[in-house]
Amino acid sequence: MKPKLLILFLFCIKISFAQDIHVKQFGVEPNTFADVTAGVAKAIEACRNQPNSRIVFPKGRYDFWPDQAQENIYFISNTSTVEEYASKKIKAGLLLKGLKNITIEGNNSSFVFHGKMATWILDHSENIRIQNLSFDYERPGMSEMTIKEINPNGVLVEVHPDSKFDIIDGRLEWYGEKWVSKNFHAILLNPETGVTTYSSWDPFLKSTASMVAPRTVKFMGDFSKFKAKPGEVLTVRDRFRDYVGAFNNRSKNISLSNVHMNFMHGLGIISQFSENLHYDSLFVEPAKGSGRVIASSADGTHFSGCKGQILIENSRFRGLHDDAINVHGTHLKVIEVLSGNQLRLRFMHGQTYGFEAFAPGDSIALLRSKSLQIFENGVVKSVKLINEKEVLVVLTSSVSSALKSGDFVENVTWTPSLTIRNSRFEGSNARGILVTTRRKVLIENNVFFRLGMHAILIENDALGWFESGPVTDVTISNNEFEDCGYNSYPDNYVINIFPQNRELVPGYWVHKNIRIMNNTFKVYDDPILAARSTNGLIFKGNKVIQTNFMKRGDKRPAILLTADTKVILKDNDFGSEKSPLVLLRDMKKTDIKSDLKFEIR
């Protein structure tokens, strides 16, 4: 071999070795059931000085325990209050901090976690890809039991093998690896219909439990108000969100491909102030053959204060105790205007506080809390955290006298575009998609099947959850909605555009440019669409089919419009419902163009 070719050959070998990091080099072997946390941490650290690294896991099972995991403090949106979990300490099986250009190749392996820990944390990292992996827990935080018999005086249940429990002094106690459940939240699921409804653990707390066979428990007490049927599954968890399934923090260009989240403690996969997130073939659902029905204690995915492009495609969300996808920012309250350009702001919701909500150079919007009217804009010069709940923001220029204490601030820079397509949503007592972002939104070619609440909710508020902000460009097209909203009666609208503006300002609309076109609505009841304070709403080319899946409620509007303008309702097929009720409130005839009859009240 010629010298130049030999040098080139050796260089290529060096690059290959530098790019592929095999976990076996760090003592990590599959199917040993040993704790691989420390070895995997060494493999991750080996990538720090090697560009374009790929961490390779041979196919198999890998177990992670929190004992050797690094612990960090993270304040995470929508998780826990000070009273619920003050320390904010979190451990993760995979921690990538300040890293770039890394692919985690699972080769269809299964990562099994023990105790309470997040699956991964990506902190100030860029160009990270996780692929061909499933994530699960040896003892999920969700306890599940199937109703076998029920009468007013007792219930007989079969407990799922993964739901560890003991009976102490006649009381059933749920426990896991170094944890116990104390603050109960229960959801009942019918496996045949896929319907999930709110339930209660209270009758079981007040009853006497006894073991009558392996994993079979009889409860004796007052069950006269407990509504369930044999074959239904009662799912019970601790309502405190002390952990998250996974966390992307101040990171950029994150990709998930063929990733299965079979269970997640607390609040799903949450991304906070992260940029450009692409989830392709993300499956949040119980593992096949597991016999479990719930995959997440709360949301499937949650995006708080992100920017760039969020793309979710070819994915499935099944078995959640809360929403599948939630995209929003955070409104902070103006507590005091210290000078012309200095504002003291406060986080208002108990579960959202402590993180960096602004950075120098960020653009902000100033708005009224009750009307959500944006009346001024500004640019951040500097930021200082006063304490966990309050922040001092200095702007590049003085604000006008219009700004008062009690107004609110939104970070406009950190608002993402959103595309959700070719995905399926089912098995949740709550909603499919919540979205409040002012940038372009496209929701197309998805299936929403028997979700307990609105399939799609567009909100925005500065009074409750304080989740911002307005939408300006939304397309909802070629989706199929089937029997959604049964937990929201009588306002069980499949799509609900419902900003929390308690005061209507003449000539000002919170949302604008929402197009709902060429969708199929399979519904058992009247309500289809509700919209409030929207300028430029189009509902066109949609098909409505009555399913008779459930008993219809009292007659209500199929379309309810409140304080909207420039509304177009045309070319929709309502099937057997030839003359659906379209009701207008706080509107004029000139606000709407429709080929349907409508009433103004």
N, C-alpha and C positions, 0 to 999 in steps of 0.2 A: 504494500500500500504506500502511495506517495505521502511524503511528510505533511503536505497541506491537507490532504484528505484525511490523514490520521488525526490531525489536530481538530478538524471539523467534526469527525466522528466522535472523538472524546468530548468535545464541547456539547454535542447533541445529547450524549449520555448524561452529562452533568445537568443539563437543563431538565431532562426527563426525571432524574432523581430529585431535582429541586422542586419540581411541580407536583409530583405524586408522593404524598406522605402517607405511608401505610401504618395504620394504628398498631399492627403487630410489632413494629419497631419499638413501641412504648409499653409492651407487655399486655396489650389489649387483645383478648381472644374472644370469639363468639361462643355462646352456649355454655359458658362456665358458671353462670349465675353469680359470679363474683362482682364486686364493685369496680367498675371501670372508670369512675369519675376522675380520679387523679391521673390515670394514664391518658385519657382523652384530653384532659387539660394540657398535658405536656405536648401532645400532638398538635393541638391548636396553637400553643405558644411557638412551636417550631416553624409555624407559617409566618411569624412576624417579620423576619428578614428575608423571606423567600417569595418573590412576586408570583402571582398566578398559581398559587398552591391548590392542590386538591387533596383533601383528607379522605382516604379510602377505607371503608369498612367492609370486610368480607361478609357475605350474607349470613345472617344468624340473629340470635337474640343477645342484647347487651343490657346489663342492669346498672342503674345509677342510684346511689344513695346520697342523702344530703350531708353525711358526716364529713366527707373530705371536699365538699364543694365550697368555693369561695362565697362569702356572704357580703352583700352590698346593700346600701340603703337607696331605695328608689321611691319617689313620690309619683304615683301613677293615677292618671285621671279615671274617675268613675269606679274606684275600687273600695276603699274603706275609710271610715271616719277615724278621728283620733281615739274615740272610745272603743271602736271595733278593733283597730290594729294600729297602735301608736308608733311602734318602732320602725315600720316600713322595711324591715330587713328581709331580703329575698336571696335564696340560693337557687342556682340553676345547674342542670346537668351539662349544658353547653354554654360557656361564657366566652363571647368574642368581644373584646374591648379594645377599641382603637386599631382595628385590623382592616386590611383591604385585600380585595381580589382573592377570595377563598371560596371554593366549592366543597360542600360536604356531601360526598357520594355514599349513599347508604346501601346500594345494591339490593334494595327491597328488604332491608333488615328491619328488626323490631327493637326499638329502644323502650325499655320498661323502667319506670321510675318508682321510687319507694318513698314513703313519707310524704311530706309536703314540700314540693320544690317545683320551680318552673322548668319547662323542658329546655328552652334556650333563652338567652338574653343577648341581643346584638346592641352594643352600646358604642356610639360614635364610630361606627364601622361603615365601610363602603364596599359595594360590589360583592355582596355575599349571596351565595346560592345554596339552598338546601334541597336535596332531591332524592327520590326513591327511598323514602323512609316512612315508618309508622311509629307513632308515639302513644304510649299507653301507661297505665299505672297498675302495679300489682294489687293495690287496694284503692280503687277509685273513691273519690270523696262523695260520690253519689251512692246512696243505699237504695236497693230495689227489692220489692217483694210483690208476688202475684197473689191476688185475692182468689182463694179457693172456695170459701163459703162465707156468707154474710147474713146476719139477721140483726134486729134491733138490740140484742143483748151480747153480741159477740161477732168476732171475725176470725177466720182461719186463713193463714197465709203461708206461702212457701217463699223463703228468702233466697235470693240469688246467691250462688256460691262465692262470688266476689265481695259480697257485703258482709263483712265480719261483724259479729254481735255477740253479746252475752246477756243472760237474764239474771239480774241481781235484785233480790227482794221483790220479785214479781214485776220488775220493770225491765223492758228491753232497752239495752244501751248499745248504740252504734259506736264502733271504734275502728281505728286504722293503725298504721305504723307510727306510733308516737303522737296520736291525736284522737280526740273524741268529739262527737257532735253535741253541741249544746243549744244552738239557736236554730230552730227547725223551720224549714220551708218545704212544702210538699206539692207535687204535681201528680195528677192521675192521668195515665195514658191507656187508651184502648188500642191494643196491637192490631186488631182487625180493621178498624176504621182510620187509625192514625190520629184520632182526635185527642188532644191534651187539654185538660181543664185544671183550674186551681183547686186544691184540696187542703187538707189540714192533718197535722200529726197530733193535734190536741186530744182527740178521743183515745188515742193509743197511750198518750202520757198519763191519762187518768184511769186507764184500765189495768187489769192484772194479766200478766203474760206468763205462759207456761209452754215448755217444749213438749210436743206430743209425738214427734218423730224427728229424725235428722233434718235440720233446716226448716222444719214445720212448726209454726208457733200459733197458739190459740190465745186470743185476747178476749177477756170477759169484762164488760162494762157497758156504758151507755153509747151505743152506736146508732141511735134512732135518727140522728141528723147527718150521719156520715153516708154520703152518696157514692156508691161504687157497685160494680157488678163482678161476678166471678169471671176470671180471665183477664181483668184489667190489672195494670201494674201501678202500684203506688211508689213514686220515686221521692226520696227524702234527702235533704242536704242541709248543711249549716249555711245560713243565709249570709254570714259575714264573708266578704271577699278579701281574705287576707293574702291570697296569692293570685297569680295569673297563669294562664296556660303557657304563654310565651310573650316576650316583650322586645319590641324594636324601639330603641331610644336614640334620638338624634342620629339616625343612620340613613344611608342613602343607597339607592339601587339594590333593593332586596328582592330576591326571586325565590319562590317556592314552586317546586314541580313534582307532581306525584307524591304528595305528602298527605299522610293519613293521621288525623288527630282523633284517636279513639276515645280519649277522655282528657279533660282539662279542668284543673282546680280553679275556682274563682272565675275571673273574667277572661276567657278565651285568649286569642292571639291579639294583643293590643299593640298598636303602633302609635308612638307619641313624638311629635315634631320630627317625623321622618319623611323622606322624599323618594318618590318613584318606587312603588311597590307593585310587583307583578306576581299574582298567585294563579298559577295554571295547574288544574287538576289538584285542587285542595279538597280533601274529603274530611269534613267534620262530622263524624258518625261513629257509632259503636263498631268494634271489629266484627267482621263476619264470623258467625259461629259462636260469638261470645254469649249470646242470649241476653245481653244488656240492651236497654232502650235509650239511654241518655249518654251523650258524648261531652256535654259542657254544662257546668253549673250555672253559667250565665250566657253571655254573648258568644257567638262563634268567632267573629272578628270585630275589632273595634279600632277606629282611626280617630285620634284626637289631635287636632292642630297639625295636620300633615300638609304637604304641598307636592307639586309635580303631578305625576299621573299615578292614580291607583287603578290597576286593572285586575279584575277577578273574572276568570273564564273557565269553562269546562269543569266546574266544581259542584260539590253537593254538600248541603247542610241538613242534617237529620238528627233529631233528638237533642234539643236545646231547652234549657230552662229560661232562656231569654231570646233576644233578637239575633238573627244570623249575621247581619252586617249593620254597623252604625258608623256614620261618617259625620263629624261635626268639629266645631271649634269651641272656645270657652269665652263666655262673657264675664268680665270682671267689673265690679262696681266701683264707681268713683266715690271714695269716702271723703276726700278733701282736695281742693285745688290749692296747693301750697303757695304757688306763685303763678305767673303768667304761663309758664311752660312745665311746671312740676305737678304731677298727679299722684296721690296716694290711692292705690287700688286694692281691692280685696276679693279673694276667691269666696264665692258665696255658697256653693253646695258642699256639704260636709264630706263627701267622698272624693272631691276634686280640689287639690291644693298642693302647695309646696314645690311645684316644678317651675322651670323657667318659661313663663308664658310669652315673653318678649325678648328681643335681642336688638342691639343697635342696628339701625337701618330698616327695621320692620315698619310697614305702614299700618296705621290703625284707623278704625272708624268709631266715631262717637255717636251714641244713640240714646233715645229715651226708653225706659224700661217697659212702660205700659203700652206704648204705641209701636215700639221697635223702629221708630223713625230715625234714620241716620241723618244727622244735621251738620256734621263736620268731619274732616279727616286730618290726620297728622302723621308725622314720622318720628320714630323713636331715636333719641340721641344716646341715652344711657339708661341702664336698669340696675336697681339694687333691691335685693330681697330684704325686707325689713324683718319679717319673721315668716313662719310657714304659711300664714294666711294672708299677709299683706306685702305689697311690692311698691317701690317708688320708681316711677317712670318719668324721665326728663325728655321733653320733646325738642325738636330742632327749632321750633317757633312757638310763640304764645298762642294759646287757645282763646277763642272769643268769649265774651261774657255770657253767651248762650249756654255754656257748659256749667252744670250745677252738680252739687253733691247728690247722689242718688241716680245719676245717669250711668251708662255702661260703656265699656270699651271692648272692641273685638280686634284681634290681630288679623288683618286682611292679607298680609303676605303669606301666612301659613294656612292657605286654603287650597285644596287639591281639585284637579279634574278627576272624574270617576267614570269608569266603564265596567259594567257587570253584564256578562253575556253567556249564553249557552250553559246555564247552571240551574240547579234544582233546589228548592227550599221546601222542607216539610218537617213534621214532627216537632213543632214548637208551639208552646202556649202563647207566645208573644208574636213579634212581627218578623217579616222577612228582611226588609231594607228600610233603614232610617237614613235620610240624607239631608244635610243642610250645608251646602257649600256653594259659593257664588260662581264657581267656574263650571265648565261644561260637564254635563252629566248625561250618560247614555246607558239605559237599561233595556236590553233587547234579547229576545229569543230565550227567555227563562221560563221555568215552570214554578208556580207558587201553589202548593198543594195543602189544603186544610190547615192553614196557620190560624192560631187562635185569635190573633188580632189583625190589624191592617196588613195586607201584603206589602204595601209601600206607604211609609209615613214621611211627609215633608213638614217639619215643624219650625223650630227657631223660637227661643224664649229667653227672657231675662227675668223670670219670675219663679221658676221651679228647678229644672235641671241646669239652667243657664247655659244651654248648648246652642252655639251660634252656627250659622247666620242665615242670610237670605239666599235663595236660589235665583239664578238669572237665565239659565239655559238648560232645560231638562227635556230629554226625549225618552218616552216610555213606549216601546213599540214591539209588536210581534211576540208578546208574552202570552202565556196561558195562566189564568187565575182560576182556581177551583175551590169552592166552598171555604173561603177564608173569612175570618172576622167573628166567629161564633162566640168568642169570649168578650166581645166588645158591644154586645146588644145594649141599648137599641141603636147605637152609633156604629154599627158593624159595617162600615164602608170599606170596600176592598182597597181603594186608594184614598188616602186622606191627606189633604193639603191644609194643615192646621197650625199656622203660626199663633203663638200665644200673645197676640196683641189685644189687650183688654180695652184699649181705646182706639177708635177708628179716626184717622186724620183725613179730612177731605182732600182728595188729589194725591194721596200717598198710599202705595201698595207695598206690602212687605216682599212678596215674591213676584216674579215675572217670567214670561216665556216658557210655559210648560206645555208640552205636546204629548198627548196620550192617543196613540194612533195604531190601528190595525191589530188590536189585542183581542183575545177571546176571554170572556168572563163567564165561567160556569158558576152559577150562584143558586142558592136555595132560598134567598130572601130578596127584598127589594133593594137595599142600599148597594150602590156601586161606586160612586164618586162624590166626595165632599171637598169643597175648595173655599178658602177664605182669603181675602185680601190679596188677590192675584191679578196682575195686569198681563193679559195675553195668555189665556188658557184655551187650548184646542183639544176637543174630544171628538175624534173623527175616525170613521172606518172601523169601528169596534163591533164585535159580535157578542150578544148576550144570550146565554142558554140557561134555562131553568132546570135544576137537577133534582129538586125535591129531596135532597139528602137529609135535611132536617125540617122540622116544622117551621113554617114561615111565621114571623111575628106580626104585630099590628102594622097596618099600612103606613109606610114612610116613603119619603122621596127616594127615587132611584139616583137622582142627582140633586145635591143640595149646594147652592152657591150663595156665599155671604160676602157682600162688599167687594165683588169682583168686577172687572171691566174688560172690554175687548175679548169676550168669550165667544167661541165658535163651537156649536154642537151640530154636526152634520154627518149624514151618510152612515149612521149607526143602525145596526140590525138588532132589535130587541126581541126577536123571536115571537113567542106566544104573548109577550107583554107588549101589545100593540101601542098602548098609550101610557108610557111610564110617567110618573109624577116628577116634574122638574120644578123645584121650588127656589125662588129668588128672595133673598133678604137683604135689605139695605142696598138695593140696586134699582136701576131704571131699565125700561125696555131697550133703550139705546145701548145698554152695556152688553147686550147679547145678540148674536145672530144664530138662529136655530131653526131647524125644520121640525122640531118637536114643540108641542104646546107647553107653556110654562105658566106658573102662577107666581105672583109677587105678593108677599105678605110683610 
